[in-house]
Amino acid sequence: MLTDEGMEKINFSGGEPFLKDKGKYLGDLVKFCKSDLKVPSVTIVSNGSLITEEWFQEYGYFLDILAISCDSFNPETNDKIGRRAGKKSHLDSLRKVREWCIQYGVAFKINTVVNTYNKDEDMTEEISVLNPVRWKVFQCLIIDGENAGQDALRNAEKFVLSHQEFEEFLKRHSSVKCLVPENNDAMRSSYLILDEYMRFLDGAKKTPGKSLLDVGVQNAINHSDFDEKMFFKRGGKYIWSKADLKLEW
């Protein structure tokens, strides 16, 4: 239904999308979207800890972009933020996945959420070495009911930084050409987020609308708070298929 309405890009995120069946279920979805639906861009956001080379061998051909979340290059800071994976090093996983992306022709992207723990860090050298196609830098966003408030599963209020602090982080990294900044205002309504029931989620509170399976794609979008102008303003449309990026298997 989505491709019939012109969908050009689909992104699988979570939570952690590689949790189920060691990524096989996710891989089958990626393969279906690329092979059967012919979606121009199929992408994933992951923390990288559960990805294996075997997954790339089986499914890498069908994936355009893999974004790995990396909020710090300081192990102690990552521990404070919560990016620890038992005895595994988050940064070791990041670098290993980067090498697999090169080997199997998948564009490598990094997502960073700027917060109170990493706001003073200078990541210029490390990002330059990893050389992602995009470094998406988000300002930590509070959503009532999801990461703030009485009913939230977790509380992220201690992570919140000011607009000025976010701008200072961006200024410190202004020499990084692949940097794509995204503040709170740009994030709230510039994404079409679908839950497992195919309902678009409101950007401000993540409250679901009606399922596109019940009302159709256009009606579902019309009842969401999606801001198309903000989508283009934040750089939501870019070169996002491996064919255009000239990546080879």
Protein Blocks (a to p, Z undefined) as FASTA:
>chain_A
ZZmnopabdcddedjfklggghmmmmmmmmmmmmmnopabacdddehlmpcfklmmmmmm
mpmbdcdddfbfcfklmmmnopaghjbcfklmmmmmmmmmmmnopacdddddddfklmmp
cfklmmmmnopabdcdddddddehjlgcjklmbdcklmpccfklmmmmmmmmmmpmkbcc
ddfklmmmmcccddfkopacdfklopacddfklnojklmmmmmccdfklmmmnopaccfb
fklnopaZZ
